[in-house]
């Protein structure tokens, strides 16, 4: 596998890991927090559902922000690949 392909593969795997964490961590924390509040206050599933909705919103904002940053990182990666190819043309 060429070095540039390997860089893109690592970049993609890193993105998957980051997005998984950005989605899973808030869901787990807010849902468990909502469940704990439901048990404490006897409110049925409503705090847990509210926690899930809140986790969705928090995750969506975090993923949106990170996606914009990743777009810039991707462009830098592509531009660096073009620069190195133009400096070292293959014969």
C-alpha positions as CSV (number, residue, x, y, z in Angstrom):
1,X,0.0,0.0,0.0
2,X,1.5,3.4,-1.0
3,X,2.3,5.8,1.8
4,X,-0.4,8.2,0.8
5,X,-3.1,5.5,0.8
6,X,-2.0,4.5,4.2
7,X,-2.3,8.1,5.5
8,X,-5.9,8.3,4.1
9,X,-6.7,4.9,5.7
10,X,-5.4,6.0,9.1
11,X,-7.3,9.3,8.7
12,X,-10.5,7.4,8.0
13,X,-10.1,5.1,10.9
14,X,-9.4,8.0,13.2
15,X,-12.6,9.8,12.0
16,X,-14.7,6.7,12.7
17,X,-13.3,6.4,16.2
18,X,-13.8,10.0,17.0
19,X,-17.3,10.1,15.8
20,X,-18.2,6.9,17.7
21,X,-17.0,8.5,20.9
22,X,-18.7,11.8,20.1
23,X,-22.0,9.9,19.7
24,X,-21.7,7.1,22.3
25,X,-20.3,9.0,25.3
26,X,-23.1,11.6,25.6
27,X,-25.8,9.0,25.0
28,X,-24.5,6.7,27.7
29,X,-24.0,9.6,30.2
30,X,-27.3,11.4,29.6
31,X,-29.4,8.3,29.4
32,X,-27.9,6.8,32.6
33,X,-28.3,10.2,34.3
34,X,-31.9,10.4,33.2
35,X,-32.5,6.8,34.4
36,X,-31.0,7.7,37.8
37,X,-33.3,10.8,38.0
38,X,-36.3,8.7,37.0
39,X,-35.6,6.3,39.8
40,X,-34.9,9.0,42.3
41,X,-38.0,11.1,41.5
42,X,-40.3,8.4,40.2
43,X,-41.0,10.1,36.9
44,X,-41.1,7.0,34.8
45,X,-39.1,7.0,31.6
46,X,-39.4,10.8,31.0
47,X,-36.0,11.9,32.3
48,X,-34.3,9.0,30.4
49,X,-36.1,10.1,27.2
50,X,-35.1,13.7,27.9
51,X,-31.6,12.6,28.5
52,X,-31.6,10.8,25.1
53,X,-32.9,13.9,23.4
54,X,-30.4,16.1,25.1
55,X,-27.6,13.6,24.2
56,X,-28.8,13.7,20.5
57,X,-28.5,17.4,20.4
58,X,-25.2,17.5,22.2
59,X,-23.8,14.8,19.9
60,X,-25.1,16.5,16.8
61,X,-23.4,19.8,17.7
62,X,-20.1,18.1,18.6
63,X,-20.1,16.0,15.4
64,X,-21.0,19.1,13.3
65,X,-18.1,21.1,14.7
66,X,-15.7,18.2,14.4
67,X,-16.8,17.5,10.9
68,X,-15.9,21.0,9.8
69,X,-12.4,20.7,11.4
70,X,-11.9,17.3,9.7
71,X,-12.9,18.8,6.4
72,X,-10.0,21.3,6.8
73,X,-7.6,18.5,7.9
74,X,-8.6,16.4,4.9
75,X,-7.9,19.3,2.5
76,X,-4.5,19.8,4.1
77,X,-3.8,16.1,3.7
78,X,-4.9,16.2,0.0
79,X,-2.9,19.4,-0.6
80,X,0.2,17.9,1.0
81,X,-0.1,14.8,-1.1
82,X,-0.3,16.9,-4.3
83,X,2.7,19.0,-3.2
84,X,4.8,15.9,-2.5
85,X,3.8,14.3,-5.9
86,X,4.7,17.5,-7.8
87,X,8.1,17.7,-6.1
88,X,8.9,14.0,-6.7
89,X,7.5,13.1,-10.1
90,X,7.7,9.5,-11.1
91,X,9.7,8.7,-14.1
